[in-house]
Amino acid sequence: MEQADVVIVGAGQAGIALSHCLRKRGTSHIVLERGRIGERWRSSTWRSLRLLTPNWLNALPGSPYCGPEPDGYMSRDAFVETLVGYAHRSQAPVHPYVDVLSCEQDGKGFRLRTTAGDWSARVVVVATGHCDVPSMPLLPQTGADQPASIHASQYRSPDELAAGGVLVVGASSSGVQIADELRRSGRRVILSVGKHTRLPRIWRDKDIFWWLYQMGFMSQQLDDLANPDSARRQPSLQLAGRADCSNVDLATLQGIGVELTGRLTRISNRAIGFADDLEESITAADAKQQRLLRQIDQFAGHRSTGHGPAPVKVPTTCRKRLSFANGIVDTIIWATGYSRSFSWLKLPAFTADGELAHKDGITTVAGLYALGFRFLRKRDSNFIGGVGADAQAIAAHVSDYLGQSGLKAA
C-alpha cells in the first residue's frame, strides 16, 4: 500500500491550487485524477466555450494573469493549457488516469482503493468539483422515432448533432450559449425556460463581475445572507465570454429567431409538455436584474436611469406541447445542471439530502476536507478566481491538523 500525508482527489483548478498551497507549506501530498489535468474542462464542455469570467479575475495562487488581454475571455483550450502549465510550474504530484473507487476510515487516517492500487492517507481532500453528475430531471423515452437526447456536457458543436431542429432545456449560462450557437448555425431552436438569472455583460463601461467584486457581492458568505438555501440554488448567470462583450440572454435569442417556451413538465414517447409559466420566469428575472443594477448605480454614485438591457418580450402565444410526430425537433439537449456523487466516500459525512456536510470546507469527519464546491466558504468558491483563497485556507487548516495531531510525516 502506498502512503501519503494528504491525498487530493481531483486535478482541476481546485485540486491544483491546493497542491500549490500545500507545497509552499512543505506538506507532502499527491493528487489523484481520473483522467488528465483539467479533465472535465477537456471532455465535458463544447468546443467554442469561453470562460464566463474575464481574464483578470481568473488568477490562481501565485499566478496572476499577465497576458495582453486582461478584459478578454479565455477559450476552453487556452484555459486547459494555462492550468497544465500552472501545475507543472507548481510541481504538482498528479497521478493521472487513476479512479478512486472507495475511501474508508482506517485507524487515524483513510484507506483509498483506486484503479492503480491502494493508498493510505492521513488527510483526504475532495476536490472533484461542483459539476459532478449530469442532471436530467425527466428521463427521456427511447425508441427509433424519438429525438436524440443528450446532456449539455455531451454537446460539442452543431455539426455533431443529427440534422434538424433542437430543443434546449434550461436557460442558464450553458443553455443560452448552446441555443445561440445552434441558431446561428442555421438550426431551428426551441428553448424551454425555467428559473434563470439575467445580467448584462457590461454595465457602465465595466464588466458585470467588476461591479460584483467591488461591491463585495462575490465574497459574501452564507452567514451573511438572509436566505442561504435560496442562494445555493441560484441558477448560473446568463452570460457568455465574447470578444465583443455582447449579451447572450433571452432578448438576444429572440432577436435571432429562437422560440421561447415555458418550463418542461413532462415527456412521453409521443410528446413533451411545457408549463404556462414563461411570463412569470421572465418577469422575475428582469425584476431581479433591475434591483441589482440599481444597487450598482447607488454604489457607484450614479443616478439610476431605470434602464437596463432590452426587455424580453413575452410571446402572445406560447407552445404548451411539442409532438414528436411533426418532426420539429430531432435532438433534445438538457442544460439542466449537475448533482454531486459521493458513492465512493464510505464515510459518515453527509447531510440528509446527500451533500457533503462541511463548514468552510471542513467536514464532520476529522481529516476530510472539501474544496471547489459552490458556496464552500463564499459566493465565488466554485469560480476559478475564487478557489485560490479557499485553497490557502484549507492548506493552512490541513497543516495545523497534521501538526496538532502528530500525524505529519518527518
C-alpha positions as CSV (number, residue, x, y, z in Angstrom):
1,M,0.0,0.0,0.0
2,E,1.3,3.5,-1.0
3,Q,1.3,6.2,1.7
4,A,0.8,9.9,1.7
5,D,0.1,12.7,4.2
6,V,-2.5,14.2,2.0
7,V,-4.4,12.8,-0.9
8,I,-6.3,15.3,-3.1
9,V,-9.0,13.8,-5.3
10,G,-9.3,15.8,-8.5
11,A,-6.8,17.8,-10.6
12,G,-9.0,20.7,-11.8
13,Q,-8.3,24.2,-10.7
14,A,-9.3,23.5,-7.1
15,G,-7.0,20.4,-6.7
16,I,-4.1,22.1,-8.4
17,A,-4.4,25.3,-6.5
18,L,-4.4,23.4,-3.2
19,S,-1.4,21.4,-4.3
20,H,0.4,24.7,-4.9
21,C,-0.5,25.9,-1.4
22,L,0.5,22.7,0.3
23,R,3.8,22.6,-1.5
24,K,4.5,26.2,-0.3
25,R,3.9,24.9,3.3
26,G,6.1,21.9,2.8
27,T,3.2,19.5,3.2
28,S,3.7,16.1,1.5
29,H,0.7,15.2,-0.8
30,I,-0.4,13.6,-4.0
31,V,-3.2,14.4,-6.5
32,L,-5.3,11.6,-7.9
33,E,-7.1,12.4,-11.2
34,R,-9.4,10.1,-13.1
35,G,-8.2,11.5,-16.4
36,R,-5.8,14.3,-17.3
37,I,-5.3,17.6,-15.6
38,G,-8.5,19.6,-16.1
39,E,-10.3,16.6,-17.5
40,R,-13.8,17.9,-17.0
41,W,-12.9,21.1,-19.0
42,R,-11.5,18.9,-21.8
43,S,-14.2,16.2,-22.1
44,S,-17.4,17.7,-20.7
45,T,-17.7,21.1,-22.5
46,W,-18.4,22.3,-26.0
47,R,-15.6,23.3,-28.3
48,S,-16.3,27.0,-28.7
49,L,-16.7,27.6,-24.9
50,R,-15.1,30.6,-23.4
51,L,-14.8,31.4,-19.7
52,L,-17.7,33.5,-18.3
53,T,-15.2,35.5,-16.2
54,P,-12.7,38.0,-17.6
55,N,-9.1,37.0,-17.6
56,W,-8.0,39.4,-14.8
57,L,-10.4,37.5,-12.5
58,N,-9.0,34.0,-13.2
59,A,-5.8,34.1,-11.2
60,L,-4.7,31.1,-9.2
61,P,-2.4,31.3,-6.1
62,G,1.0,32.7,-7.1
63,S,-0.1,33.1,-10.7
64,P,-1.8,36.4,-11.6
65,Y,-2.9,37.0,-15.2
66,C,-0.1,38.7,-17.1
67,G,-1.3,38.4,-20.7
68,P,-2.2,41.1,-23.1
69,E,-6.0,40.8,-22.7
70,P,-7.0,41.3,-19.1
71,D,-10.5,42.1,-20.1
72,G,-10.8,39.2,-22.6
73,Y,-12.4,35.8,-22.1
74,M,-10.1,32.8,-22.4
75,S,-11.1,29.9,-24.6
76,R,-11.6,26.5,-23.0
77,D,-8.5,25.1,-24.7
78,A,-6.4,28.1,-23.6
79,F,-7.5,27.7,-20.0
80,V,-6.6,24.0,-20.0
81,E,-3.2,24.9,-21.3
82,T,-2.8,27.5,-18.6
83,L,-3.9,25.1,-15.9
84,V,-1.4,22.4,-17.1
85,G,1.4,25.0,-17.2
86,Y,0.5,26.1,-13.7
87,A,0.5,22.5,-12.4
88,H,4.0,21.9,-14.0
89,R,5.4,25.1,-12.5
90,S,4.0,24.2,-9.1
91,Q,5.4,20.7,-9.5
92,A,2.0,19.3,-8.6
93,P,2.4,15.5,-8.0
94,V,-0.5,14.5,-10.2
95,H,-1.2,10.8,-10.8
96,P,-3.3,10.8,-14.0
97,Y,-5.8,8.2,-15.1
98,V,-6.5,7.0,-11.5
99,D,-10.1,6.4,-10.5
100,V,-10.8,6.4,-6.7
101,L,-13.2,3.5,-6.1
102,S,-13.6,3.9,-2.3
103,C,-12.4,5.9,0.7
104,E,-12.8,4.5,4.2
105,Q,-11.6,5.4,7.6
106,D,-8.6,3.3,8.6
107,G,-7.2,3.9,12.1
108,K,-6.2,7.6,12.4
109,G,-6.5,8.1,8.7
110,F,-8.0,6.8,5.5
111,R,-7.7,4.0,3.1
112,L,-8.3,4.7,-0.6
113,R,-8.9,1.9,-3.1
114,T,-8.1,3.0,-6.6
115,T,-7.7,1.5,-10.1
116,A,-3.9,1.9,-9.6
117,G,-3.7,0.2,-6.2
118,D,-4.4,1.2,-2.6
119,W,-3.3,4.4,-0.7
120,S,-3.1,5.2,2.9
121,A,-3.6,8.9,3.8
122,R,-3.8,11.0,6.9
123,V,-5.9,13.6,5.1
124,V,-8.2,13.4,2.1
125,V,-9.5,16.5,0.2
126,V,-12.5,16.1,-2.1
127,A,-11.8,18.5,-5.0
128,T,-14.0,16.8,-7.6
129,G,-15.9,20.0,-8.4
130,H,-19.5,21.1,-8.3
131,C,-20.3,19.7,-11.8
132,D,-20.1,16.0,-10.9
133,V,-23.1,14.0,-12.4
134,P,-25.2,15.4,-15.3
135,S,-28.7,16.0,-14.1
136,M,-31.7,15.1,-16.3
137,P,-34.8,15.7,-14.2
138,L,-37.1,13.9,-16.6
139,L,-35.7,10.8,-18.3
140,P,-36.5,10.8,-22.0
141,Q,-38.1,7.9,-23.7
142,T,-36.0,5.7,-26.1
143,G,-37.0,4.4,-29.5
144,A,-36.4,4.7,-33.2
145,D,-38.9,7.5,-33.6
146,Q,-37.7,9.5,-30.6
147,P,-35.4,12.5,-30.8
148,A,-31.8,12.0,-29.7
149,S,-31.3,13.1,-26.2
150,I,-28.1,14.3,-24.6
151,H,-26.9,16.4,-21.7
152,A,-25.2,19.7,-22.3
153,S,-21.9,18.1,-21.1
154,Q,-22.1,15.8,-24.2
155,Y,-22.7,18.6,-26.6
156,R,-19.6,19.6,-28.7
157,S,-20.7,21.5,-31.8
158,P,-23.7,21.9,-34.2
159,D,-22.1,19.7,-36.8
160,E,-22.1,16.7,-34.5
161,L,-25.8,16.7,-33.9
162,A,-28.4,14.9,-36.1
163,A,-29.9,17.2,-38.8
164,G,-33.0,19.1,-37.8
165,G,-34.4,21.2,-35.0
166,V,-33.2,21.2,-31.4
167,L,-35.0,21.7,-28.1
168,V,-32.7,23.1,-25.4
169,V,-34.0,22.6,-21.9
170,G,-32.7,25.2,-19.4
171,A,-31.9,28.9,-19.8
172,S,-28.9,29.4,-17.6
173,S,-25.4,30.0,-18.9
174,S,-24.9,26.7,-20.8
175,G,-28.5,26.6,-22.2
176,V,-28.5,30.1,-23.7
177,Q,-25.0,29.8,-25.2
178,I,-25.8,26.4,-26.8
179,A,-29.1,27.8,-28.1
180,D,-27.3,30.8,-29.5
181,E,-24.6,28.7,-31.3
182,L,-27.2,26.3,-32.7
183,R,-29.4,29.1,-34.0
184,R,-26.5,30.9,-35.6
185,S,-25.6,27.7,-37.4
186,G,-29.0,27.7,-39.1
187,R,-30.8,25.3,-36.8
188,R,-34.4,25.8,-35.6
189,V,-34.2,26.1,-31.9
190,I,-36.8,26.0,-29.1
191,L,-35.6,27.0,-25.6
192,S,-37.5,25.7,-22.6
193,V,-37.1,28.4,-20.0
194,G,-37.3,28.0,-16.2
195,K,-35.9,30.0,-13.4
196,H,-32.9,32.0,-14.5
197,T,-30.6,34.9,-13.6
198,R,-30.2,37.7,-16.1
199,L,-27.4,40.3,-16.0
200,P,-25.7,42.4,-18.7
201,R,-22.2,41.6,-19.7
202,I,-21.1,45.2,-19.4
203,W,-22.7,47.9,-17.1
204,R,-21.5,51.5,-17.1
205,D,-18.4,50.5,-19.1
206,K,-17.3,47.8,-16.7
207,D,-17.7,44.0,-16.8
208,I,-20.5,43.0,-14.5
209,F,-18.1,41.0,-12.4
210,W,-16.0,44.1,-11.8
211,W,-19.0,45.6,-10.0
212,L,-19.9,42.4,-8.2
213,Y,-16.4,42.1,-6.7
214,Q,-16.1,45.8,-6.0
215,M,-19.4,45.7,-4.0
216,G,-18.2,42.6,-2.0
217,F,-21.0,40.6,-3.5
218,M,-18.8,37.6,-4.6
219,S,-17.1,37.4,-1.2
220,Q,-20.4,37.1,0.7
221,Q,-20.6,34.1,3.0
222,L,-23.7,32.1,3.7
223,D,-23.9,33.5,7.2
224,D,-24.2,37.0,5.6
225,L,-27.3,36.1,3.6
226,A,-31.0,36.2,4.7
227,N,-31.8,33.1,2.7
228,P,-28.8,30.8,2.3
229,D,-30.7,27.9,0.8
230,S,-32.1,30.2,-2.0
231,A,-28.6,31.5,-2.7
232,R,-27.2,27.9,-3.0
233,R,-29.9,27.1,-5.6
234,Q,-29.4,30.3,-7.6
235,P,-29.0,29.4,-11.3
236,S,-25.8,30.4,-13.1
237,L,-25.7,33.7,-14.9
238,Q,-27.0,34.2,-18.5
239,L,-23.6,35.3,-19.7
240,A,-21.1,34.5,-22.4
241,G,-17.4,35.4,-22.9
242,R,-17.3,37.1,-26.3
243,A,-14.7,39.3,-27.9
244,D,-17.3,42.0,-28.5
245,C,-18.7,41.6,-24.9
246,S,-22.2,41.2,-26.2
247,N,-25.1,39.9,-24.2
248,V,-26.5,36.4,-24.6
249,D,-29.9,36.4,-23.0
250,L,-33.5,35.7,-23.8
251,A,-33.9,39.1,-25.6
252,T,-30.9,38.5,-27.9
253,L,-32.0,34.9,-28.6
254,Q,-35.5,36.2,-29.6
255,G,-33.7,38.6,-31.9
256,I,-32.1,35.8,-33.9
257,G,-35.2,33.7,-34.0
258,V,-35.0,31.3,-31.0
259,E,-38.5,30.2,-29.9
260,L,-39.1,30.6,-26.2
261,T,-41.5,28.4,-24.2
262,G,-42.1,27.5,-20.6
263,R,-40.5,25.1,-18.2
264,L,-40.6,21.4,-19.4
265,T,-43.0,19.5,-17.2
266,R,-43.5,16.1,-18.8
267,I,-42.2,13.9,-21.5
268,S,-43.6,10.7,-23.1
269,N,-42.9,8.6,-26.1
270,R,-45.2,10.9,-28.2
271,A,-44.8,14.5,-26.9
272,I,-43.3,17.0,-24.5
273,G,-45.4,19.2,-22.3
274,F,-44.5,22.7,-21.1
275,A,-45.8,24.8,-18.2
276,D,-47.6,28.1,-18.8
277,D,-45.0,30.0,-16.8
278,L,-42.8,31.8,-19.3
279,E,-44.1,35.2,-18.4
280,E,-43.6,34.5,-14.7
281,S,-40.0,33.4,-15.2
282,I,-39.1,36.4,-17.5
283,T,-40.7,38.9,-15.1
284,A,-38.9,37.5,-12.0
285,A,-35.5,37.5,-13.7
286,D,-35.9,41.1,-15.2
287,A,-37.1,42.4,-11.8
288,K,-34.1,40.9,-10.0
289,Q,-31.8,42.3,-12.7
290,Q,-33.2,45.8,-12.3
291,R,-32.8,45.6,-8.5
292,L,-29.1,44.7,-8.8
293,L,-28.4,47.4,-11.4
294,R,-30.0,50.0,-9.1
295,Q,-27.7,48.8,-6.3
296,I,-24.7,49.1,-8.6
297,D,-25.7,52.6,-9.6
298,Q,-26.2,53.6,-6.0
299,F,-22.7,52.1,-5.1
300,A,-21.1,54.0,-8.0
301,G,-22.8,57.3,-7.1
302,H,-24.8,57.4,-10.4
303,R,-28.4,58.4,-10.7
304,S,-30.2,55.3,-11.8
305,T,-31.7,55.6,-15.3
306,G,-34.1,52.8,-14.7
307,H,-33.0,51.3,-18.0
308,G,-31.1,48.0,-18.4
309,P,-30.7,45.7,-21.3
310,A,-33.6,45.4,-23.8
311,P,-36.6,43.8,-22.1
312,V,-37.7,40.3,-23.0
313,K,-40.9,40.3,-25.0
314,V,-43.4,37.7,-23.7
315,P,-44.8,35.9,-26.7
316,T,-48.5,36.4,-27.2
317,T,-48.9,32.6,-27.7
318,C,-46.6,30.1,-26.1
319,R,-46.1,26.5,-27.0
320,K,-47.6,24.1,-24.4
321,R,-47.0,20.9,-26.2
322,L,-44.5,19.5,-28.7
323,S,-45.4,16.4,-30.6
324,F,-42.6,14.2,-31.9
325,A,-44.8,13.2,-34.8
326,N,-44.4,16.6,-36.6
327,G,-40.6,16.3,-36.8
328,I,-39.9,19.8,-35.5
329,V,-37.2,18.5,-33.1
330,D,-34.6,15.9,-33.8
331,T,-32.4,16.5,-30.7
332,I,-33.1,17.4,-27.1
333,I,-30.2,19.0,-25.1
334,W,-30.6,19.0,-21.4
335,A,-28.8,22.1,-19.9
336,T,-30.2,21.2,-16.5
337,G,-27.2,21.3,-14.4
338,Y,-25.5,18.7,-12.2
339,S,-25.7,16.8,-9.0
340,R,-22.9,15.5,-6.8
341,S,-22.0,11.9,-6.4
342,F,-20.1,10.6,-3.4
343,S,-20.7,6.9,-3.6
344,W,-17.0,6.3,-3.3
345,L,-16.9,8.0,0.1
346,K,-17.7,5.3,2.6
347,L,-17.8,7.8,5.5
348,P,-20.5,9.3,7.8
349,A,-20.1,12.8,6.3
350,F,-23.3,13.6,4.6
351,T,-26.4,15.7,5.0
352,A,-29.9,14.3,4.7
353,D,-30.1,15.3,1.0
354,G,-26.8,13.5,0.2
355,E,-24.5,16.6,0.1
356,L,-21.1,16.6,1.9
357,A,-21.6,18.1,5.3
358,H,-19.0,20.8,6.0
359,K,-18.3,24.3,7.4
360,D,-16.0,26.3,5.2
361,G,-14.7,23.1,3.6
362,I,-14.0,21.3,6.9
363,T,-16.2,18.3,7.1
364,T,-17.7,16.5,10.1
365,V,-15.1,13.7,9.7
366,A,-11.7,14.7,11.1
367,G,-9.1,14.9,8.3
368,L,-11.6,15.0,5.5
369,Y,-12.0,18.3,3.6
370,A,-13.9,19.7,0.6
371,L,-12.8,22.3,-2.0
372,G,-14.2,23.8,-5.2
373,F,-17.9,23.4,-4.3
374,R,-20.4,26.2,-4.7
375,F,-20.6,28.4,-1.6
376,L,-17.9,26.4,0.1
377,R,-16.7,29.5,2.0
378,K,-18.1,32.3,-0.1
379,R,-20.2,33.0,-3.1
380,D,-17.3,32.6,-5.6
381,S,-15.9,29.4,-4.1
382,N,-16.6,27.4,-7.3
383,F,-15.1,30.2,-9.6
384,I,-11.6,29.9,-10.9
385,G,-10.6,33.2,-9.3
386,G,-12.4,32.4,-6.0
387,V,-10.9,28.9,-5.4
388,G,-7.5,30.3,-4.5
389,A,-8.4,31.9,-1.2
390,D,-10.3,28.8,-0.2
391,A,-7.3,26.6,-1.1
392,Q,-5.0,28.8,1.0
393,A,-7.4,28.5,4.0
394,I,-7.8,24.7,3.6
395,A,-4.0,24.3,3.2
396,A,-3.5,26.2,6.5
397,H,-6.0,24.0,8.3
398,V,-4.6,20.8,6.9
399,S,-1.1,21.8,8.0
400,D,-2.4,22.6,11.5
401,Y,-4.3,19.4,11.7
402,L,-1.4,17.3,10.8
403,G,0.9,19.1,13.2
404,Q,-1.5,19.1,16.2
405,S,-2.4,15.5,15.7
406,G,1.2,14.4,15.5
407,L,0.5,13.0,12.1
408,K,2.8,15.0,9.9
409,A,5.5,12.9,8.3
410,A,9.0,13.6,9.4
